[in-house]
Amino acid sequence: MRIALCNEVLAGMALQRQCEVAAALGYDGLEIAPFTLGDSPMAITSAEAAKIRAIVEASGLAVTGLHWLLVKPEGLSLTDPDAAVRGRTVEVMTRLTALCAELGGAVLVHGSPKQRQIGAGQTRGDALARLQDGLAQAALAAAKAGVTYCIEPLSRRETELVNTIAEAAELVRAIDHQSLRTMIDCSAAGLTETDPVASLIERWLPTGLIAHVQVNDPNRRGPGQGEMKFAPILAALTRCHYAGDIAVEPFDYVPDGPSVAAFSAGYLRGLREALA
């Protein structure tokens, strides 16, 4: 079970320095937010992607995947009634699948709550149908690139559309494509689900629908900085023979990003070693 750091935690640093710090803290990889690389993934050429990958791998790390996919450019949405807006969004998602592969990553995590809202005058059914159509196109692009695209269940604080693993699983099953899966974000699950995260892992991992896990506390800080206990979570992943990565994704950096990255690495590595 590799431990990755979501790179926006160290976004105040140049990429090479992010890699040096993450490697020194004991991380195995970076999960990259594309908005930290530039104003649009459409502008990142394959040659530039190769250079980014080389910087990461020179530090002994791997790019494990991408997340926060639709922050830039502005104006994207999969649920907007305007077909042109949705078309531009799918174009960005398609480029992101190729970029993920070029960087050496395996999974893309589609959270992007602002880009999947139920707009004024829309029904939930309309928004969900548009989201499903966009994800189906992303699945085709992901298959071509050899990566997995994951729809992320998010808390109701962030979006009204796809809040639980069961809702995400229903969407994945409806699209029925091997390159589309869902994932578990511990913070969102802790805020939304009725069962503990360890129980969710035991229930859903054997279905084959879970392709990724992000670790964070419901208080939006790093793992171990709140009430959620991560020893049972890592134990459940181990029992279920989880073969993917776990990515540290805090949102509230207390006291600061580098300190959260350091604490989270030490905490998770200790739990992982205890299970070895």
N, C-alpha and C positions, 0 to 999 in steps of 0.2 A: 504494500500500500504506500505509494509515493505521496508525499506531502508537498503541495504547491502553494505558492503565495500569489494572491491576486495583486497584480503589479501596481494598481492605482494606490495601494497603501503606501508605496514609496514614490508616488508620482512627482514629488518635488525634486527628485534626482534624475539625472540622465540615465538612459537605459543601462549602459555599462555599469554604472555605479549601483543601480537597483540589483543587477545580477551579482555583483561582488558582495553586497550586503546580504542578499538572500542566501547565497552559497555559504557565506561565513556563519550564518545562523543555523545552517543544517537543512535548509529546504532542498527538495529534489528538483523542483521546477517552478516555472512561472505560469500562471493563468492570466493571459493578457487581455486588458480592456482596449479594444481598437482605438478608442478616442484618445488614448495616451500616446498613440503613434502618429496622429495627424488629424486634420479636419475632416477627412473622408477616406474610408478604406478603398474607394474607387481610385484614389490617387496613389496608392501604394503599389508600385510595380512588382513583378516577380523578382527582378534583380534586387530591389530594395528589401523585399521580404527575405531573400537569401542572406543579405547583410545582417538583418535583424536576427535571424536564426543563428548566424555565425557568432554574433556577440553573446547571445544567451549560452550557446553550447561551449564557448571558450571558457566560461566560468564553471563548467561542469554541471550546468543545469539543462533542462529540456523545457521547451514550450509544451505544456500539457493540453492547452486549448484556449478558447476565447470566451469572453462573457461581456455583459453590458454592451450588446451588439449594436443597438440603434441610437446611441446617444448623439452621434454625428454621422452625417450632416443633419442639419435641422429639417424639420418638416416631414419626418417619416411616420407612417402609420399603416398597420395591416388591417385596421377596422374602419378607416375613413371611407365615407360613401363615394369619394372621388376615386375612380378607377386609376387615374393617372398617378395619384399619390401612392396607392397600393402597388402599382407597377414599379415605381421608383424604389419603393421599399424592398420589393422582391429582388430587384437588381442588386441592391446593396447586400442583401442576405446571400445571394448567389456568389458575389465576389468574396464575401466573408468565408464561405465554405472553402473556396480555393485558397484564400489567404491562410486559413487554419492549416491546411495540408502543406502549403509551402513553408510554413513556420515549423512544421513537424508535430503539430497538435493533432489530437484525436477527437475532441468534442467541442461543440459550441453550445453555450447555455443562453437560451433566449428568455431573458427576463423582460426587460424593456416595458415596464408597466404603462408609461405615458403613450407608447405606440400601440397599445391594445386596449384602449379605453372604450366604453360604451358611450358614444357621443350623444349630444342632445338630439332628440327626435328618433334615435335608433332603438330598436328592440335588442334584447340580449341575444335572441336567435339570429338576427341579422349580423351582429358583431361577431358572434361565434362562427357563423358560416364563412365570413370573410377571413377570420383568423385561420380557420381550417384550410381554406383554399391557399392562403399564403404559406402555411406550414407544409402543405403537400408539395408545393413547388420547391420549397427549401429542402425537403427530403430528397427530391430528384437531384438537386444540385449537390447535396451532401454525398449521395451515392456515387456521383461522377467523380467527386474529389476524394472519395475513400475515407470520409469522416462521418461522425454521428451528430445529428442536430437534436438538441434537447429543449423541449418546452418546459419552462420552470414554473411550478405552482408558486404563487406569491400571496402574501397576506392581503386581507381585505382593506388594510390601510393604504395599499398601493394601487390596487386595481379590483374591479368587480368581476373580471373575467379570468377563469382558471385559477382557483384558490387552493384546491386540495389535490393530493396525489390521485385520488379517485377521479376527479374531473379531468386531470391531465391524461390519465390512463385511458379514459373514455375517448378523448380526442385522438390519442395515438392509435388506439385500436380502430377508430373510424377511418383514419387515413391509411392504416395498414401497410406501412412501408418499413423495411428493415433498418433504414438509415434515420428514422425518426423515433426518438425515445423521450422519456421524461427523466427527472432527477429529484434529489432531495436537498433542499436548502434548510438547514437546521433551524435558523432563525424564523423563517416563514412558517415552517412546520410547527414550531413551538407556539407561534401566535395563532395558528388557524386550525390545526388538527386536534382531534379529541384524544388521540392516543399518543403515548410517548414516542420519540423518534426511534428508539431501539425496537419497539413493537412494529412500527411502520416498516422498518428495514426487514424484519423477520417476515412480514406479510408480503411486501412488494418485491423485494430483491429476487426471490425465486421465480417471479413471473417473467423475468427477462426484460421488463419495461424500464428498469432503472439503470441509467448509463453513467451517472455521475453523482457526486456528493459535495456540497459546500458546507463548511463548518463555521459557525458563528452562533452567538447567543441571541435569544429573543430580545435582549436589551440593545442589540445591534453592535455590540462590542465583540472582541475576539473570543474564541473558545477558552473557557476557564475564567473569563472575566465577569461571569454572571451566575445565575442559579442553575442553568442547565448542566447536567453531568455528562461528560463525554466518554468516560470509561465504558459505560454500557453500550454506547453508540459504536465505538470502535470494536468492542467485543462482538456485537451483533454482526457487524460487517465481516469480521473474521470468521465467525461461525457460518455465515452465508457464502463464504469464499468470494467475497467481493474482489474483483481483479482490477478495478479502476483506481483513479486518484482521488484524494480528498484535497479540497482547496480552501484555504483560509480567506474568508471574505468578510471582514468587519466593515462597518460603515461609520461608526463612532470611534475615533482614534483617541484613546485615553491612555497615557498622557499625550502621545503623538504616534504617528504612523510607524516609525522605526521601533519604538518601544513595544507597540502592540505586536508587530511582526516577531520581535525577539521573544516576548512572553509566549505567544501562540506556538512558536516553533519548539520551545523547550517543553511546554505542557504536552503537546501532541506527540513529540518524540518519546517522552517518558512513558506515555500511555502505550505507544506502539511497541516500545521495548519490553514493557511488562507483559505483552501478549505473545512475544516471540518465543 
